[in-house]
């Protein structure tokens, strides 16, 4: 029948124990989705909405060093992780390569956050 090898992942959000079964690719996928939504909400609220309501000069950058570094880190992670996903899908890498690339993505994001904190 061909469907015997498929595993369906169904999680109850309130069942914390079920989330421990996620592997690195699942975590990477979840973080990519979360950072995408954060960026969408931030861009919509802080950039697009003021531009439509008022004048384009009403667009405000984030206030505070922590918020600026956080948003830049989210943007960097989302972009680099997206490139990682494209590389994984186009080259068909194995699970060990996927895990190494994801750990590299997280490390690069952490280094970028520290450098941004020092520079900003």
C-alpha positions in Angstrom: 0.0 0.0 0.0 3.0 2.4 0.3 1.7 4.4 3.3 3.3 2.1 5.9 6.5 4.2 6.0 4.8 7.5 6.6 4.7 8.9 10.1 2.1 11.5 11.0 3.1 13.9 13.6 0.2 15.1 15.7 0.9 17.0 18.9 -1.3 18.2 21.6 0.0 21.7 22.4 -0.8 21.2 26.1 1.1 17.9 26.3 4.7 19.1 26.9 6.1 15.5 27.0 5.1 15.0 23.4 7.3 17.9 22.3 10.5 16.1 23.5 10.2 13.7 20.6 11.0 16.4 18.0 14.3 16.1 16.2 16.6 18.9 15.0 14.8 19.3 11.6 11.5 19.6 13.4 12.9 22.3 15.7 14.4 24.1 12.8 11.1 24.1 10.9 9.2 25.3 14.0 11.6 28.1 14.6 11.5 29.1 11.0 7.7 29.4 11.1 7.8 31.3 14.4 10.4 33.8 13.2 8.4 34.3 10.0 5.3 35.2 11.9 7.2 37.5 14.2 8.7 39.3 11.2 5.3 39.5 9.5 3.6 41.0 12.6 6.4 43.4 13.2 6.6 44.6 9.6 2.8 44.9 9.4 2.5 46.8 12.7 5.6 49.1 12.6 6.2 49.7 8.9 3.1 49.0 6.8 0.3 50.2 9.1 1.9 53.7 9.8 2.6 54.1 6.1 -1.0 53.5 5.2 -2.5 55.5 8.1 -0.2 58.5 8.0 2.7 59.8 6.1 5.7 57.6 5.2 7.7 59.7 7.7 5.6 58.2 10.5 7.4 54.8 10.1 9.4 54.3 13.3 12.4 52.1 13.8 12.4 49.8 16.9 13.1 51.6 20.1 15.7 50.4 22.5 18.8 48.4 22.0 17.4 45.1 23.1 14.4 45.2 20.7 16.7 46.3 17.9 19.1 43.4 18.5 16.3 40.9 18.9 14.6 41.9 15.7 17.8 41.9 13.7 18.7 38.5 15.2 15.2 37.1 14.2 15.7 38.5 10.7 19.2 37.1 10.4 18.1 33.6 11.7 15.1 33.5 9.4 17.2 34.5 6.3 20.1 32.1 7.0 17.7 29.2 8.0 15.8 29.8 4.7 19.0 29.5 2.8 19.8 26.3 4.8 16.5 24.9 3.9 17.0 25.6 0.2 20.5 23.9 0.3 19.0 20.9 2.2 16.2 20.5 -0.3 18.3 21.0 -3.4 21.2 18.8 -2.4 19.2 16.1 -0.5 21.5 16.1 2.5 21.3 13.5 5.2 20.2 14.0 8.7 23.7 14.5 10.1 24.4 17.3 7.6 21.0 18.9 8.4 21.8 18.9 12.1 25.3 20.4 11.5 24.0 23.1 9.3 21.2 24.0 11.7 23.7 24.2 14.6 25.9 26.4 12.4 22.8 28.6 11.7 22.2 29.0 15.5 25.8 29.7 16.2 26.0 32.3 13.4 22.9 33.9 14.8 24.3 34.1 18.3 27.6 35.6 17.0 25.7 38.1 14.9 23.5 39.0 17.9 26.6 39.7 20.1 28.3 41.7 17.4 25.1 43.7 16.8 24.8 44.3 20.6 28.4 45.7 20.6 28.0 47.8 17.5 24.5 49.2 18.1 
